[in-house]
Amino acid sequence: NDVRSLKRYLDKHITTELAKLLIQMKLSPHSHVTVITVAQNQYQIHIEQLQRTN
């Protein structure tokens, strides 16, 4: 049950937020995304645009 609860939470909150960022073009290819929990049921998403190397 705990694993399912975590999956539901991630799908509902984190996946949805990342999808919104993709739609808004704020999340580009080669980005590094960090999700930090700051309090119970609160989180921050940090996006670092990585330089593509050839």
Buried (B, 14 or more C-beta within 10 A) or exposed (E): EEEEEEEEEEEEBBEEBBEEBEEEEEBEEEBEEEEEEEEEEEEEBEBEEEEEEE
